[in-house]
Amino acid sequence: MVPSPEPQADSEPTFAEASRDVLAYLREHVPMAFWAVTRVENGRQTYLYVEDDTYGLRPGGFHEWSESFCIHMAAGSGPRVAPDAQQVKEYAAAGVNDAIDIGAYAGAEILDADGELFGAICGLDPQVQNDELTQVGPLLVLLSRLLTHALAADRHRQESTARVLEAELAADTDALTGIYSRRAWERLVADEAARFDRLADPIAVVVIDLDGLKQTNDEAGHAAGDELLIAGATAIRSAVRGNDPVARLGGDEFGVLLRQCTVDAASGRTARIREALQARGVPASVGTAAAVPGLGLRAAVEAADREMYAAKRSRTPPSGAP
């Protein structure tokens, strides 16, 4: 029999701490080569926290959710524990077998605070295990419930932290447009980047640069340029959700964080920003990128910035052109 984990007297751990404790416990007590706490998002099963002796898999790695064993386990069409995984038809047909050798499998789903699937505890081994492995099923259910509880507590703490940060940044706004300043943007990005690294909550970045501000200032005066900036900020704010921060990054450049935004949803939500700018007669170059596990949110900021500049170059006529 596998011993049950002993309750800790310490204060409630974060989801990251609880995940590492769970994996360390499983590695010590259950003879599997690989254990991970995973996140299911954007059609992928991403490894958030990993204990791996064999496969060379690392946090931030992933495989397609549709090709996983865990999709069948979570749906109830495959067992939580399969000492000989290839004898289970759903597991034998899974696409992940093309990437790694799986002899034995064990898993249990982790639920988010709203009761929806967050991810799974996943155990793999290249070797077939004996039937005693099935005894870990109840333990995995217990541990998954502990992680579900830790995740709910983490979500509550995050909401409280977010409210405090928003209160702190309430006055840190751009004097002209009334939206967040560059300094506030940097703090928001740092906070969201840390959250993404912990939980891989989907998030995307949009960078917008207004076209023709210098020309407007030169030809119609700075008051007209200010009106263009205000119109741009107003258009952007009208096209995003209330909890998506909008900031003026400096000059004629703006940034938006699209929270809870998957890769698939990012293009549609960015299109609404473009349409709002066009409706107000504000020409702009726009770039967008979704954060990817293993690279992080800051890489997405850089990717969105590059896409914006590429769009601007494509809109700018060559020097000397009429």
C-alpha positions in Angstrom: 0.0 0.0 0.0 1.1 3.6 -0.7 1.2 5.7 2.4 -1.1 8.7 2.5 0.5 12.1 2.6 0.6 13.7 6.0 -1.2 17.0 6.5 1.1 20.0 7.0 0.8 22.4 9.9 2.1 25.3 7.8 0.0 28.0 6.3 -1.9 27.1 3.1 0.6 26.6 0.2 0.3 28.2 -3.2 -0.7 26.0 -6.1 3.0 26.0 -7.2 4.2 24.9 -3.8 1.4 22.3 -3.5 2.3 21.0 -7.0 5.9 20.6 -6.2 5.1 18.8 -2.9 2.7 16.4 -4.7 5.2 15.6 -7.3 8.0 15.0 -4.8 5.7 12.7 -2.8 4.7 10.7 -5.9 8.3 10.4 -7.1 9.3 9.0 -3.7 6.4 6.6 -3.2 5.2 5.6 -6.7 7.7 4.0 -9.1 7.0 6.0 -12.3 9.7 7.6 -14.4 7.7 10.8 -15.0 5.2 12.8 -13.0 3.8 16.2 -13.9 1.1 18.7 -13.0 -0.2 19.8 -16.3 -2.5 22.6 -17.7 -5.0 22.1 -20.5 -5.4 25.3 -22.5 -5.2 26.4 -26.2 -5.8 22.8 -27.2 -2.5 21.8 -25.5 -1.6 19.8 -22.4 1.3 21.9 -21.0 3.7 20.6 -18.3 3.7 23.2 -15.5 5.7 21.3 -12.9 7.7 18.2 -13.7 9.6 15.3 -12.1 11.3 13.4 -14.9 14.0 10.7 -14.9 13.6 9.4 -18.4 11.8 11.4 -21.1 13.7 14.7 -21.0 10.4 16.6 -20.7 10.6 20.0 -19.1 8.2 22.7 -17.7 6.7 24.6 -20.6 6.7 21.6 -22.9 3.4 20.3 -24.2 1.6 17.9 -26.5 -1.8 18.3 -28.1 -4.6 17.6 -25.7 -6.5 15.6 -28.3 -3.5 13.3 -28.6 -3.1 12.7 -24.9 -4.0 9.9 -22.6 -5.4 12.3 -20.0 -8.2 13.5 -22.4 -9.7 9.9 -22.2 -9.1 9.7 -18.4 -10.8 13.0 -17.8 -13.8 12.0 -20.0 -14.1 8.6 -18.2 -13.4 6.6 -21.3 -10.0 5.5 -20.0 -8.9 4.2 -16.6 -7.1 6.5 -14.1 -4.4 3.8 -13.8 -3.2 1.5 -16.6 -0.2 -0.7 -15.6 -0.1 -1.8 -19.3 -1.3 1.3 -21.1 -1.1 -0.2 -24.5 -3.7 -2.8 -23.6 -6.3 0.1 -23.3 -7.5 0.8 -26.8 -8.0 4.5 -26.2 -4.5 4.9 -24.9 -3.0 2.6 -27.6 -4.5 4.9 -30.3 -3.4 8.2 -28.7 -1.1 10.3 -30.8 1.3 11.0 -28.0 2.6 7.5 -28.5 4.4 8.8 -31.6 6.5 11.1 -29.5 7.3 9.0 -26.4 7.2 5.4 -25.3 4.5 4.8 -22.7 4.2 1.5 -21.0 2.3 2.5 -17.9 0.0 5.5 -17.2 -1.6 7.1 -14.1 -3.6 10.3 -14.0 -6.3 12.4 -12.2 -8.0 15.6 -13.3 -7.5 18.9 -11.5 -10.5 21.3 -11.5 -10.4 25.1 -11.6 -12.3 27.3 -9.1 -15.3 27.4 -11.4 -15.5 23.6 -11.6 -14.1 23.4 -15.2 -11.1 21.3 -16.1 -7.8 23.0 -15.3 -5.4 20.1 -16.0 -4.2 16.8 -14.6 -1.7 15.0 -12.6 0.0 12.7 -15.1 2.3 9.8 -14.4 4.2 7.9 -17.2 6.7 5.1 -17.4 8.2 3.5 -20.5 8.0 0.1 -18.9 4.8 -1.9 -18.2 4.2 -2.0 -14.4 2.7 -4.8 -12.3 -1.0 -4.7 -11.3 -0.2 -3.2 -7.8 0.1 0.1 -9.6 -3.7 0.3 -9.6 -3.7 0.8 -5.9 -2.5 4.4 -6.4 -5.8 5.4 -8.0 -7.5 6.6 -4.7 -4.3 8.4 -3.8 -4.2 10.3 -7.1 -7.8 11.3 -6.6 -6.9 12.7 -3.1 -3.9 14.5 -4.4 -5.9 16.0 -7.3 -8.5 17.3 -4.9 -5.7 18.9 -2.8 -4.4 20.6 -5.9 -8.0 21.7 -6.8 -8.3 23.2 -3.4 -4.9 24.9 -3.5 -5.8 26.3 -7.0 -9.1 27.8 -5.7 -7.2 29.4 -2.8 -4.6 30.7 -5.2 -7.3 32.2 -7.4 -8.8 34.0 -4.4 -5.4 35.4 -3.4 -4.8 36.5 -7.0 -8.1 38.4 -7.1 -7.2 40.1 -3.8 -3.7 41.0 -5.1 -5.2 42.3 -8.4 -7.6 44.5 -6.6 -4.7 46.0 -4.5 -2.6 46.5 -7.6 -5.4 48.2 -9.4 -6.0 50.5 -6.4 -2.3 51.3 -6.3 -2.2 52.1 -10.1 -5.5 54.0 -10.1 -3.7 57.3 -10.1 -0.8 56.1 -12.3 -2.4 57.3 -15.5 -1.4 59.2 -18.6 -2.4 62.9 -18.1 -3.7 63.3 -21.7 -5.7 60.1 -22.3 -6.6 59.0 -18.8 -5.4 55.4 -19.4 -2.6 53.7 -17.7 0.9 55.1 -17.9 4.0 53.3 -19.1 5.1 52.8 -15.5 1.8 51.2 -14.7 2.0 49.0 -17.8 5.4 47.7 -16.7 3.9 46.7 -13.3 0.9 45.1 -14.9 3.1 43.1 -17.3 5.3 41.9 -14.5 2.3 40.8 -12.5 0.7 38.9 -15.4 4.0 37.4 -16.4 4.5 35.9 -13.0 0.9 34.5 -13.1 1.4 33.0 -16.5 4.6 31.3 -15.4 2.7 29.7 -12.5 -0.5 28.7 -14.1 -0.3 29.4 -17.8 -3.6 31.3 -17.8 -4.1 32.3 -21.4 -3.2 36.0 -22.2 -2.4 38.0 -25.3 -0.7 41.3 -25.9 -1.7 44.0 -28.4 0.6 46.8 -29.4 -0.8 49.8 -31.3 1.0 52.6 -33.0 -1.0 55.5 -34.4 0.0 56.4 -37.9 0.5 60.0 -38.9 0.7 61.7 -35.5 3.8 63.7 -36.5 2.2 64.8 -39.7 -0.9 65.8 -37.8 1.2 67.8 -35.4 3.1 69.5 -38.2 0.2 70.3 -40.4 -2.7 70.9 -37.9 -0.9 71.7 -34.7 -0.3 69.8 -31.4 -3.9 70.4 -30.3 -5.1 68.3 -33.2 -2.4 65.7 -32.4 -3.7 65.5 -28.8 -7.2 65.0 -30.2 -5.9 62.1 -32.3 -4.3 60.5 -29.3 -7.4 60.9 -27.2 -9.5 59.4 -30.0 -7.2 56.5 -30.3 -7.3 55.8 -26.6 -11.0 56.1 -26.5 -11.4 53.7 -29.5 -9.1 51.1 -27.9 -10.9 51.2 -24.6 -14.3 50.8 -26.3 -13.1 47.6 -28.0 -11.8 45.7 -25.0 -13.3 44.2 -21.9 -13.4 46.1 -18.7 -10.7 44.1 -17.0 -8.2 44.3 -20.0 -5.7 47.0 -19.1 -4.9 49.7 -21.7 -1.9 51.9 -21.4 -0.1 54.6 -23.3 3.4 53.4 -23.7 4.8 56.7 -24.9 4.3 59.1 -27.8 1.8 57.5 -30.2 2.2 53.9 -28.9 -0.4 52.0 -26.8 -0.5 48.5 -25.2 -3.3 46.2 -24.2 -3.3 43.0 -22.1 -6.1 40.7 -23.3 -6.7 38.5 -20.2 -8.2 35.0 -20.5 -7.5 35.2 -24.2 -6.5 32.0 -26.1 -4.5 31.9 -29.2 -7.6 31.3 -31.3 -9.5 34.2 -29.7 -6.6 36.7 -29.9 -7.1 37.5 -33.6 -10.9 38.2 -33.2 -10.4 40.5 -30.2 -7.6 42.3 -32.0 -9.8 42.8 -35.0 -12.4 44.6 -32.8 -9.6 47.0 -31.8 -8.8 47.7 -35.4 -12.4 48.2 -36.3 -12.9 50.6 -33.4 -9.9 52.7 -34.5 -11.1 52.7 -38.1 -14.6 53.8 -37.0 -13.2 56.8 -35.3 -10.9 57.6 -38.2 -7.7 56.8 -36.4 -5.1 55.2 -38.7 -2.9 52.7 -36.8 -0.5 49.8 -37.1 -1.4 46.9 -34.8 0.5 43.8 -33.7 -0.7 41.0 -31.5 0.8 37.8 -29.9 -0.4 35.3 -27.4 1.8 34.1 -24.5 3.2 30.6 -25.0 4.3 28.4 -22.1 8.1 28.1 -22.0 8.6 31.5 -23.5 6.3 33.6 -21.3 4.4 36.9 -21.5 7.4 39.1 -22.1 8.3 37.2 -25.2 4.7 37.8 -26.4 5.1 41.6 -25.8 8.2 41.6 -27.9 6.5 39.5 -30.6 3.5 41.9 -30.7 5.9 44.8 -31.0 7.7 43.3 -33.9 4.4 42.5 -35.7 3.3 46.1 -35.2 6.5 47.5 -36.7 6.2 45.1 -39.6 2.6 46.4 -40.2 3.9 50.0 -40.0 6.6 49.3 -42.5 4.1 47.8 -44.9 1.9 50.9 -44.6 4.8 53.4 -45.1 5.7 54.4 -48.6 9.4 54.1 -49.6 11.5 57.3 -49.2 11.0 59.5 -52.3 7.7 57.9 -53.2 4.9 60.3 -54.2 
